[in-house]
Amino acid sequence: MKHILVIDDEPSIGSLLTHLLTQHGYRVTVRTDGRQGVAALRHDPADLVITDIFMPEKDGMEVMMELKDEFQGLKIMIISGGGPMAQLDSAYNAARKLGIKHIFFKPFVLEELATAVREELA
């Protein structure tokens, strides 16, 4: 069973993604900030990480860069609820340079996200 780590500071997003992804046959772990997410991945490796960009403690950009350095080939997707446009543009460009293919903005369409997850894990 493929394992997905969700890192998002909004508990409702973690719950929503857990429900959606377990219905599609994935094992899901949720952490509410970047530091917890990185620690969780070191303890229990995942096949895919879905991370928010704007979070306390360690934001999604820091998480992506750290994970890409430490876990070569790890698949990462981004979800974001917004923020200042300049920060979003910067995050989007950095994510593309890191090879991130799927970026979703909240609110997102659940089945589109599920399709992207299937593509990442194929």
N, C-alpha and C positions, 0 to 999 in steps of 0.2 A: 504494500500500500504506500503510495507516494505521500510524503510529509510536506506540509506547507506551513511556514511561519508567517503570521500576520503581525505587523508592528504598527499600531495606531493608538493614539491617545484618547480616542473616542470609544468608550465601551460599547456603544450601540453598533459601531462599524465592526468591531471584533466579533460581536454576537451575530450580526448579520452574515458576515463572511464565514464564520464557523458553521452556521446553519446551511448556507448555500453549498459550501465546499464539501461538507460531510455527506450531504445528499448526493454529491457527484462521486463519492467513494474515496475521498482524501482524508488523511489524518491531519488535523489542524491544531496548532499551538498559537496562542495569542499573547502578546506582550504589549504593554501600554507606553513604553518609551524606548528610545534607541539603545540605551545602555542595557536594559533588560533583554532586548531583542538580540543584541550581539552575544550576550552571555548565554542566552538560551540556545543559540545556534552552535556555540562552542560545546555545549553540554549534550545537545541532541540535534545532530545535523539534519537539515531540511533539504528537499529537492528544489524548493522555490521559496523565495521571500517576497511578500507583498508588504511594502512599507509606505507610510504616509511621509510627506515631506516636512511639514511644520509640526514639531513635537517638542516637549520639554526635555531637559537633560541632554539629549543628543538628537539632532534633527536627522531627517531622512538622507540628506546629502552626506553628512558625516558617516552615517550607517552604510550607505552604498559604497563610498570610497574605502572604508575599512573592510567591508565584506569582500569587495572585488580584489583587494590586496591579499587578504588572508585565505579566501576560498576560491581558488581559480576555477572558472567555469560555472560558478553558482548563478542560477537564474534569478533575476530580480524584476519585479513589476512595481510600479509606483501608482499610488492613489493620492490625490490631494484635494483638500477642501477649499483651497484658495489661499490668499495672502497677497501682499503687495505685488503688483504686476512685474516690477523689476526682479523681485526674488523668484517669482514663478518662471520668468523667462530664463533666468540664470540656472535655476534648477533643471528646467527642461533641457537646456543646451548641455549641461554637465551630464545629465542622465543619458542623453544620446551619445555623447563621447565615450561613456562607460559601456555602451552597447545595450542599453535598456531599450527594448522594443515596444513595450506596452506601458502607456501612461494614461491613467483614468482620472477625470476630475469629478468630484462629488457634486451633485448626485450622479451616479453612474447606473447604467442598465445592467442588472445582475447577469443576465444570460450572455451579454457581450463580455463581461469579465470572466465568466465560466468558460467561454470559448477561448479567450486569450490564455487562460490557465491550461486548458487542454493542449493548445498549440505549444506553449512553453515546455510542457512535460512530455510531449510526444517523442 
